[in-house]
Amino acid sequence: MGAVGGGIFHLLKGSYNAPKGLSSRARGGVTALQARSPVLGGQFAVWGGLFACCDCSLTAMRQKEDPWNSIISGTVTGGILAARAGPKHMVTSALVGGVLLALIEGMGIMFTKMMSEPPPHMQHMQQDPTAPPTSGGYMPTATPIAPSSTTPPASPTE
């Protein structure tokens, strides 16, 4: 996903910065894409490797596999990759990495809950929408009156 997005970005940026003319803009976009692809691929490889190391280390230390591992790993990865730029940039990148991973994990949890089956105890409460209503609603139906019996009740002496 990042390679495709980065490739499209560099293709458009190269074509924008090229001289006027369709062929020169196309050539400029492809040249920029060829020049930046190895750099972009290397950056994603480093980020992915560092993230995987942090995630696996947290899983081993905490003995849990939950979204917090990914969120903390994104925070640590962002901070480590920005360490050369200084502490201020390191903290900013760490926060951005943590927030992005929190958003990704939150969307994953939300999507999973939306697509999952309702719990078994909730399934029997659902009704068929095509079935006639069982409750009165705005105009309750009259309760039927039991037919009167013509035979007298039995006497207690019998």
Stockholm file with secondary structure:
# STOCKHOLM 1.0

chainA/1-158         MGAVGGGIFHLLKGSYNAPKGLSSRARGGVTALQARSPVLGGQFAVWGGLFACCDCSLTAMRQKEDPWNSIISGTVTGGILAARAGPKHMVTSALVGGVLLALIEGMGIMFTKMMSEPPPHMQHMQQDPTAPPTSGGYMPTATPIAPSSTTPPASPTE
#=GR chainA/1-158 SS CHHHHHHHHHHHHHHHHSCSSHHHHHHHHHHHHHHHHHHHHHHHHHHHHHHHHHHHHHHHHHTCCSHHHHHHHHHHHHHHHTGGGCHHHHHHHHHHHHHHHHHHHHHHHHHHHHHSCCCHHHHTTCCCTTSCCSSCTTSCCCCCCCCCCSSCCCCTTC
#=GC SS_cons         CHHHHHHHHHHHHHHHHSCSSHHHHHHHHHHHHHHHHHHHHHHHHHHHHHHHHHHHHHHHHHTCCSHHHHHHHHHHHHHHHTGGGCHHHHHHHHHHHHHHHHHHHHHHHHHHHHHSCCCHHHHTTCCCTTSCCSSCTTSCCCCCCCCCCSSCCCCTTC
//
